[in-house]
Every structure is written in C-alpha cells, then in structure tokens.
C-alpha cells in the first residue's frame, strides 16, 4: 500500500468517525432539549412531547395546531432532531411520541408504532439544469461517486454537487434502502445537510447540485427546485398512489409502549378522517 492510499483510508475512517460523532451529538442535544421541555411542561395536564424526523415535523406541527383548537387545554410540543433521535427519545421515554420517516430496524421492533401516512421521496435539481429524467441506476452512480459530471446525462459540462442528509436521518435511510441498496454507500465527498429545508435551499441556489427531499416540500419555498422523473415516471403524489413511482417511505409515530391519555387522543385525531384529510391536503398519502 502506497503512502497516498494510506492517507485516503485514514481520511475515510476520519469521515466515518465524524459522521458517527455528529449523529451522537444530535441525539444527545435533542434528548437534552426534551428533558428541559419535560421539566417545564411535563407536569401540566395534557402535555405531550413529540420528537424526531424533520420530514414528519412540519406535518406534526400543523396537526398539533389543529388539535389545539379542539383541545385548548392540551399542550403539544414538537421537536426535530432526526428519525434516529426520535426513536431513541421514544425508547428512553423522554418523548411520548417519536417521529420516524423510515421503517423500524430489527432492533427497534419492540417499540409500539403506527403509520400515519406515506410520503414520496423526490430527487431534485436546480430548475436551470436541463436534465429532466434519470434512471434509478444513474442516481445511484451519482450518489456513489461513480459519475461526476452532468455532461454524462445530457446536462452541462460541470461537476455534480451531491447533497445528502446526515447519518440517522430517516430520509437518508430510506434513500439508501430504495436507491443504493445494501452494497453501496453515499460518496464521502457529498455535502451533508441536517434537514429537508437545508437540502432544498442548497439545490435552489446551486445550478449543478442534486439532492433528495420529501415530495410534499418540492413546491414550497421562495426559490423553486425541480423534481426529476425516474425511469420516465414523474415524481407526483398520484404516481406514488398508483404504484408507478417507487421512491416513497412511511411516516411513523413510535412510542415505548401503547400510548395513553393525551398522546393516544392526539394519535387518534391524526388517524381520524379529519386528521388524514389534513395530511392529504399537505401532499401526503393518507392511510
């Protein structure tokens, strides 16, 4: 092994260590925030803390606002932090409800869970990028670093700026499962962001970038982004429903045990026709 190979190996190991450390710090920060919230409001009647996926978070916030109109004495606190952090918070009991935008792993199967909706996962580029369609294996080649230039796909002769979510994100876990499979990993040169909104903003500002976000967020924001067709299938809610667009993932609520009291009442509201209509109006695919 030559000297440069040694440097590259050490650099990859260092990147992985930093990613793991960042994930641990995110989870620890979220749990600390939850503990502070619990101390402030946990003893009040009807107080519920919901934490986790930043993909599910905006929808949970909308639902909690509507719920508050029906039950003004109840307190619902919604926090982000990522799916892994939300699942950890549910396991430890520091949050009554965790939010996840991926399926539970084998080690998490002892948790109580319910799917509140499905969400498409859109691969997005800047509107100035002429590329409108990619094959699924082409997306994989981009995200693994096998292809580095947009010219390979009929785009400009420019380097592809790959943007991904952080380790522990449900969006990233779902993307890796659906696009990369178990044999591939996201290139370590990818730009890592900690929310759908941050990914969307970078793509909106950079004509040579590519990212993936919740399908329901494609049309939201001051600057537009463009959702790519995959294998000639447009990324639309209708195509997720009819099964022709294959990139979608579940939105889950999870808990340490079957929820009771206000937590159960809130989940029942989310699963009710009224709650499901709210999610449908926001672009999700209801149960």
Sine and cosine of phi, psi and omega as CSV:
sin_phi,cos_phi,sin_psi,cos_psi,sin_omega,cos_omega
0.00,0.00,0.80,-0.60,-0.02,-1.00
-0.99,0.14,0.13,-0.99,-0.08,-1.00
-0.88,0.48,-0.68,0.74,-0.03,-1.00
-0.90,0.43,-0.60,0.80,0.04,-1.00
-0.89,0.45,-0.64,0.77,0.04,-1.00
-0.88,0.48,-0.67,0.74,0.04,-1.00
-0.88,0.48,-0.68,0.74,-0.04,-1.00
-0.91,0.42,-0.67,0.74,0.00,-1.00
-0.89,0.46,-0.72,0.70,0.00,-1.00
-0.89,0.45,-0.57,0.82,0.01,-1.00
-0.92,0.40,-0.65,0.76,0.02,-1.00
-0.91,0.42,-0.68,0.74,0.02,-1.00
-0.88,0.47,-0.66,0.75,0.01,-1.00
-0.89,0.46,-0.66,0.75,0.01,-1.00
-0.89,0.46,-0.67,0.74,-0.01,-1.00
-0.91,0.41,-0.65,0.76,0.03,-1.00
-0.89,0.45,-0.67,0.75,0.02,-1.00
-0.90,0.43,-0.63,0.78,0.01,-1.00
-0.90,0.44,-0.69,0.72,0.02,-1.00
-0.90,0.43,-0.66,0.75,0.01,-1.00
-0.90,0.44,-0.67,0.74,0.01,-1.00
-0.88,0.47,-0.64,0.76,0.02,-1.00
-0.89,0.45,-0.70,0.71,-0.01,-1.00
-0.90,0.44,-0.65,0.76,0.01,-1.00
-0.91,0.41,-0.65,0.76,0.01,-1.00
-0.88,0.47,-0.70,0.71,-0.01,-1.00
-0.91,0.41,-0.69,0.72,0.00,-1.00
-0.89,0.45,-0.65,0.76,0.01,-1.00
-0.90,0.44,-0.69,0.72,0.01,-1.00
-0.89,0.45,-0.69,0.72,-0.01,-1.00
-0.90,0.44,-0.60,0.80,0.05,-1.00
-0.90,0.43,-0.69,0.72,0.02,-1.00
-0.88,0.48,-0.67,0.74,0.00,-1.00
-0.90,0.44,-0.67,0.74,0.02,-1.00
-0.87,0.49,-0.64,0.77,0.04,-1.00
-0.90,0.44,-0.69,0.72,0.03,-1.00
-0.89,0.46,-0.66,0.75,-0.01,-1.00
-0.89,0.46,-0.64,0.77,0.01,-1.00
-0.91,0.42,-0.56,0.83,-0.05,-1.00
-0.98,0.19,-0.62,0.78,-0.15,-0.99
-0.78,-0.63,-0.07,1.00,-0.11,-0.99
-0.88,0.47,-0.47,0.88,-0.04,-1.00
-1.00,0.06,-0.11,0.99,-0.01,-1.00
-0.98,0.18,0.53,-0.85,-0.04,-1.00
-0.87,0.49,0.79,-0.62,0.08,-1.00
0.98,0.20,0.18,0.98,-0.02,-1.00
-0.96,0.28,0.78,-0.62,0.02,-1.00
-0.73,-0.69,0.74,-0.67,0.06,-1.00
-0.96,-0.28,0.80,-0.60,0.04,-1.00
-0.88,-0.47,0.76,-0.65,-0.08,-1.00
-0.56,-0.83,0.45,-0.89,0.11,-0.99
0.67,-0.75,-0.77,-0.64,-0.18,-0.98
-0.76,0.65,0.79,-0.61,0.07,-1.00
-0.96,0.27,-0.24,0.97,0.11,-0.99
-0.97,0.24,-0.65,0.76,0.00,-1.00
-0.98,0.20,-0.47,0.88,-0.14,-0.99
-0.77,0.64,-0.78,0.63,-0.05,-1.00
-0.89,0.46,-0.52,0.85,0.01,-1.00
-0.96,0.27,-0.62,0.78,0.06,-1.00
-0.90,0.44,-0.59,0.81,0.03,-1.00
-0.91,0.41,-0.67,0.74,0.04,-1.00
-0.89,0.46,-0.71,0.71,0.01,-1.00
-0.89,0.45,-0.64,0.77,-0.02,-1.00
-0.92,0.40,-0.55,0.84,0.04,-1.00
-0.92,0.40,-0.69,0.72,0.03,-1.00
-0.92,0.38,-0.61,0.79,0.03,-1.00
-0.89,0.45,-0.63,0.78,-0.02,-1.00
-0.89,0.45,-0.49,0.87,0.05,-1.00
-0.93,0.37,-0.55,0.83,0.00,-1.00
-0.99,0.16,-0.57,0.82,-0.06,-1.00
-0.76,-0.65,0.97,0.24,-0.11,-0.99
-0.89,0.45,-0.31,0.95,0.01,-1.00
-0.99,0.10,-0.17,0.99,-0.01,-1.00
-1.00,0.06,0.49,-0.87,0.02,-1.00
-0.86,-0.51,0.86,-0.50,0.05,-1.00
-0.89,-0.46,0.88,-0.48,0.04,-1.00
-0.95,-0.31,0.85,-0.53,-0.04,-1.00
-0.93,-0.37,0.81,-0.59,0.01,-1.00
-0.82,-0.58,0.46,-0.89,0.07,-1.00
-1.00,0.01,-0.62,-0.79,0.05,-1.00
0.89,-0.46,-0.30,0.95,-0.01,-1.00
0.97,-0.23,0.38,-0.92,-0.06,-1.00
-0.88,0.48,-0.70,0.72,-0.02,-1.00
-0.88,0.48,-0.67,0.74,0.01,-1.00
-0.92,0.40,-0.63,0.77,0.01,-1.00
-0.91,0.42,-0.65,0.76,0.03,-1.00
-0.92,0.40,-0.66,0.75,0.05,-1.00
-0.88,0.47,-0.65,0.76,0.02,-1.00
-0.91,0.42,-0.61,0.79,0.04,-1.00
-0.93,0.37,-0.67,0.74,0.00,-1.00
-0.88,0.48,-0.64,0.77,-0.04,-1.00
-0.99,0.13,-0.23,0.97,-0.03,-1.00
0.99,0.14,0.10,0.99,0.03,-1.00
-0.97,0.25,-0.31,0.95,0.16,-0.99
-0.81,-0.58,0.70,-0.72,0.04,-1.00
-0.93,0.37,-0.53,0.85,0.00,-1.00
-0.73,-0.69,0.79,-0.61,0.14,-0.99
-0.98,-0.19,0.49,-0.87,0.03,-1.00
-0.92,-0.38,0.72,-0.70,0.03,-1.00
-0.69,-0.72,0.68,-0.74,0.07,-1.00
-0.94,-0.34,0.52,0.85,0.13,-0.99
-0.54,-0.84,0.30,-0.95,0.09,-1.00
-0.93,0.38,0.45,-0.89,0.03,-1.00
-0.95,0.32,0.63,-0.78,0.08,-1.00
-0.96,0.29,0.19,-0.98,-0.01,-1.00
-0.85,0.52,-0.61,0.79,-0.03,-1.00
-0.96,0.28,-0.16,0.99,-0.05,-1.00
-0.96,-0.28,0.08,1.00,-0.13,-0.99
-0.93,0.38,-0.25,0.97,0.01,-1.00
-0.98,0.20,-0.16,0.99,0.05,-1.00
-0.96,0.26,0.51,-0.86,0.18,-0.98
-0.97,0.23,0.65,-0.76,0.00,-1.00
-0.50,-0.86,0.40,-0.92,0.10,-1.00
-0.54,-0.84,0.67,-0.75,0.06,-1.00
-1.00,0.09,0.85,-0.53,-0.01,-1.00
-1.00,-0.08,-0.36,0.93,0.00,-1.00
-0.07,-1.00,0.15,-0.99,0.16,-0.99
-0.92,-0.40,0.43,-0.90,-0.02,-1.00
-0.66,-0.75,0.73,-0.68,0.11,-0.99
-0.95,0.32,0.44,-0.90,0.05,-1.00
-0.91,-0.43,0.91,-0.41,-0.08,-1.00
-0.99,-0.15,0.71,-0.70,0.16,-0.99
-1.00,-0.02,0.87,-0.49,-0.16,-0.99
-0.89,-0.46,0.49,-0.87,0.11,-0.99
-0.70,-0.71,0.14,-0.99,0.06,-1.00
-0.93,0.36,0.60,-0.80,0.00,-1.00
-0.85,0.52,-0.41,0.91,0.01,-1.00
-0.98,0.19,-0.13,0.99,0.06,-1.00
-0.98,0.18,0.82,-0.57,-0.05,-1.00
-0.96,0.29,-0.23,0.97,0.01,-1.00
-0.93,0.37,0.77,-0.64,-0.03,-1.00
-0.86,-0.51,-0.28,0.96,-0.07,-1.00
-0.59,-0.81,0.66,-0.75,0.12,-0.99
-0.72,-0.70,0.48,-0.88,0.17,-0.99
-0.98,0.17,0.41,-0.91,-0.03,-1.00
-0.87,0.49,-0.62,0.79,0.01,-1.00
-0.95,0.32,-0.41,0.91,0.08,-1.00
-0.95,0.32,-0.62,0.78,0.09,-1.00
-0.88,0.47,-0.67,0.75,0.04,-1.00
-0.88,0.48,-0.68,0.73,0.01,-1.00
-0.88,0.47,-0.61,0.79,0.03,-1.00
-0.91,0.41,-0.73,0.68,-0.12,-0.99
-0.97,0.23,-0.31,0.95,0.09,-1.00
-1.00,-0.05,-0.14,0.99,0.00,-1.00
1.00,0.04,0.17,0.99,0.01,-1.00
-0.95,0.32,-0.50,0.86,0.08,-1.00
-0.84,-0.54,0.74,-0.68,-0.17,-0.99
-0.88,-0.47,-0.15,0.99,-0.12,-0.99
-0.79,-0.61,0.69,-0.72,0.00,-1.00
-0.90,0.44,-0.40,0.92,0.00,-1.00
-0.86,0.51,-0.40,0.92,0.03,-1.00
-0.91,0.42,-0.32,0.95,-0.06,-1.00
-0.87,-0.49,0.36,0.93,0.00,-1.00
0.99,0.12,0.20,0.98,0.04,-1.00
-1.00,-0.08,-0.24,-0.97,-0.01,-1.00
-0.94,0.35,0.38,-0.92,0.08,-1.00
-0.98,0.20,0.99,0.17,-0.08,-1.00
-0.49,-0.87,0.51,-0.86,0.02,-1.00
-0.91,0.42,0.63,-0.78,0.05,-1.00
-0.99,0.13,0.80,-0.60,0.05,-1.00
-0.99,-0.13,0.97,-0.24,-0.09,-1.00
-1.00,0.09,0.79,-0.61,0.02,-1.00
-0.87,-0.49,0.74,-0.67,-0.02,-1.00
-0.71,-0.70,0.15,-0.99,0.09,-1.00
-1.00,0.01,0.22,-0.98,-0.03,-1.00
-0.97,0.25,0.35,-0.94,0.13,-0.99
-0.85,0.52,0.67,-0.74,-0.03,-1.00
0.99,-0.11,-0.24,0.97,0.05,-1.00
-0.95,0.30,0.69,-0.72,0.07,-1.00
-0.91,0.42,-0.58,0.82,0.02,-1.00
-0.88,0.47,-0.70,0.72,0.01,-1.00
-0.92,0.40,-0.68,0.73,0.01,-1.00
-0.86,0.50,-0.69,0.72,0.01,-1.00
-0.91,0.41,-0.67,0.74,0.01,-1.00
-0.89,0.47,-0.72,0.69,0.00,-1.00
-0.88,0.47,-0.65,0.76,0.00,-1.00
-0.92,0.40,-0.69,0.72,-0.12,-0.99
-0.99,0.13,-0.51,0.86,-0.10,-0.99
-0.95,-0.31,-0.73,0.68,-0.11,-0.99
-1.00,0.04,-0.55,0.83,-0.09,-1.00
0.96,0.27,-0.08,-1.00,-0.09,-1.00
-0.98,0.19,-0.22,0.98,-0.11,-0.99
-1.00,-0.08,-0.08,1.00,-0.09,-1.00
-0.77,-0.64,0.39,-0.92,0.04,-1.00
-0.75,-0.66,0.45,-0.89,0.08,-1.00
-0.89,0.45,0.68,-0.73,0.01,-1.00
-0.82,0.57,0.68,-0.74,0.03,-1.00
-0.92,0.39,-0.17,0.99,0.03,-1.00
-1.00,0.08,-0.07,1.00,0.00,-1.00
-0.91,0.41,0.54,-0.84,0.08,-1.00
-0.99,0.13,0.83,-0.55,-0.10,-1.00
-0.99,-0.15,0.76,-0.65,0.04,-1.00
-0.81,-0.58,0.42,-0.91,-0.14,-0.99
-0.97,-0.23,0.22,0.98,0.06,-1.00
-0.33,-0.94,0.35,-0.94,0.11,-0.99
-0.85,0.53,-0.65,0.76,-0.04,-1.00
-0.89,0.45,-0.63,0.78,0.01,-1.00
-0.92,0.38,-0.66,0.75,0.07,-1.00
-0.88,0.48,-0.73,0.69,-0.01,-1.00
-0.86,0.51,-0.68,0.73,-0.04,-1.00
-0.90,0.43,-0.68,0.73,0.01,-1.00
-0.89,0.46,-0.68,0.73,0.01,-1.00
-0.92,0.40,-0.63,0.78,0.02,-1.00
-0.90,0.44,-0.49,0.87,-0.05,-1.00
-1.00,-0.06,-0.28,0.96,-0.15,-0.99
-0.85,-0.52,0.92,-0.39,-0.06,-1.00
-0.93,0.37,-0.20,0.98,-0.05,-1.00
-0.93,-0.37,0.26,0.97,-0.08,-1.00
-0.99,-0.13,0.26,-0.97,0.11,-0.99
-0.57,-0.82,0.62,-0.79,0.00,-1.00
-0.48,-0.88,-0.03,-1.00,0.09,-1.00
-0.66,-0.75,0.68,-0.73,-0.04,-1.00
-0.58,-0.81,0.13,-0.99,0.11,-0.99
-0.86,0.51,0.73,-0.68,-0.02,-1.00
-0.84,0.54,-0.58,0.82,-0.03,-1.00
-0.92,0.38,-0.23,0.97,-0.03,-1.00
-0.99,-0.16,-0.02,1.00,-0.06,-1.00
-0.87,0.50,-0.70,0.72,-0.07,-1.00
-1.00,0.00,0.13,0.99,-0.04,-1.00
-0.97,-0.24,0.72,-0.70,0.04,-1.00
0.77,-0.64,0.35,-0.94,-0.03,-1.00
-0.95,0.33,-0.59,0.80,0.01,-1.00
-0.96,-0.29,0.67,-0.74,-0.06,-1.00
-0.98,0.19,0.40,-0.92,0.22,-0.98
-0.78,-0.63,0.26,-0.97,-0.04,-1.00
-0.87,-0.49,0.81,-0.59,0.07,-1.00
-1.00,0.10,0.80,-0.60,0.00,-1.00
-0.97,0.25,0.55,-0.83,0.24,-0.97
-0.95,0.31,0.56,-0.83,0.07,-1.00
-0.88,-0.48,0.87,-0.50,-0.06,-1.00
0.80,0.59,0.67,0.74,0.04,-1.00
0.94,0.34,0.20,0.98,0.01,-1.00
-0.96,-0.28,0.88,-0.48,0.03,-1.00
-0.89,0.46,0.57,-0.82,0.03,-1.00
-0.99,0.13,1.00,-0.01,0.00,-1.00
-0.74,-0.67,0.38,-0.92,0.04,-1.00
-0.86,0.51,-0.65,0.76,-0.03,-1.00
-0.89,0.46,-0.62,0.78,-0.02,-1.00
-0.96,0.26,-0.42,0.91,0.15,-0.99
-0.93,0.36,-0.68,0.73,-0.02,-1.00
-0.89,0.45,-0.68,0.73,-0.05,-1.00
-0.99,0.11,-0.06,1.00,0.12,-0.99
1.00,0.04,0.02,1.00,-0.03,-1.00
-0.99,0.16,-0.43,0.90,0.06,-1.00
-0.98,-0.20,0.88,-0.48,-0.24,-0.97
-1.00,-0.09,-0.11,0.99,-0.01,-1.00
-1.00,0.01,1.00,-0.10,0.10,-1.00
-0.48,-0.88,0.34,-0.94,-0.03,-1.00
-0.59,-0.81,0.30,-0.95,0.00,-1.00
-0.99,0.12,0.49,-0.87,0.22,-0.97
-0.97,-0.26,0.88,-0.48,-0.09,-1.00
-0.91,-0.42,0.55,-0.83,0.34,-0.94
-0.97,-0.23,0.72,-0.70,0.01,-1.00
-0.78,-0.63,0.40,-0.92,0.01,-1.00
-0.46,-0.89,0.33,-0.94,-0.01,-1.00
-0.89,0.45,-0.61,0.79,0.08,-1.00
-0.54,-0.84,0.11,-0.99,-0.05,-1.00
-0.84,0.54,0.83,-0.55,-0.10,-1.00
-0.88,0.47,0.47,-0.88,0.06,-1.00
-0.75,-0.67,0.15,-0.99,0.11,-0.99
0.86,0.51,-0.69,-0.72,-0.08,-1.00
-0.90,0.43,-0.59,0.81,0.01,-1.00
-0.87,0.49,-0.71,0.70,0.03,-1.00
-0.91,0.42,-0.66,0.75,-0.01,-1.00
-0.89,0.46,-0.63,0.78,0.03,-1.00
-0.92,0.39,-0.69,0.72,0.01,-1.00
-0.90,0.44,-0.65,0.76,0.06,-1.00
-0.87,0.50,-0.62,0.78,0.05,-1.00
-0.90,0.44,-0.69,0.72,0.00,-1.00
-0.88,0.48,-0.62,0.78,-0.04,-1.00
-1.00,0.08,-0.13,0.99,0.01,-1.00
-0.95,0.31,0.29,-0.96,0.05,-1.00
-0.81,0.59,-0.61,0.79,0.00,-1.00
-0.91,0.41,-0.73,0.68,0.01,-1.00
-0.91,0.43,-0.66,0.75,0.01,-1.00
-0.92,0.39,-0.53,0.85,0.07,-1.00
-0.92,0.39,-0.63,0.77,0.05,-1.00
-0.86,0.50,-0.73,0.69,0.00,-1.00
-0.90,0.43,-0.63,0.78,0.03,-1.00
-0.90,0.43,-0.68,0.73,0.03,-1.00
-0.89,0.46,-0.44,0.90,0.01,-1.00
-1.00,0.01,0.08,1.00,0.11,-0.99
0.98,-0.18,0.03,1.00,0.03,-1.00
-1.00,0.02,0.20,-0.98,0.03,-1.00
-0.97,-0.23,0.95,-0.30,-0.08,-1.00
-0.93,0.37,0.29,-0.96,0.05,-1.00
-0.95,0.30,0.00,0.00,0.00,0.00
